[in-house]
Amino acid sequence: MALKHACHDEVIDLYAGVDQPNAERSTSLLRTPHLQLIRLVLKAGTTLREHQVRGEITVQCLRGEAEVSTPDSDCPLRPGQLVAVPAGEPHAVTAHTDCLLLLTVLHRGPEPDQAAPAIPI
């Protein structure tokens, strides 16, 4: 079954279901050829191992405390803070407490006859 994404002009509730047991927690909220929004819910102590994304990204902390690590820096995040990561920059994300993050990915426009790459969640 295909993942349901929001459409343009559709309001997205970033907190919907995150506090309910067995609810879909981390999910891709919106996907267009140029933009993807991902709600990421991490338990304290969880680390997303180092990886790279072809597009530029921002990681915004909505709840809890997390850290985004790149080869050049460690960026601690608290609610209301965000960090931008350049396209192709290796990075990892560690949750210091239970946290809720909003990832924004800017994709390059698709090549002719080629869709933009999917971001795993």
Secondary structure, DSSP 8 states (H G I E B T S, - for coil): -----B-TT----TTTTTTSTT---SEEEEE-SSEEEEEEEE-TT-EEEEE--SSEEEEEEEES-EEEE-SS-EEEE-TT-EEEE-TT--EEEEESSSEEEEEEEE-----TT--------
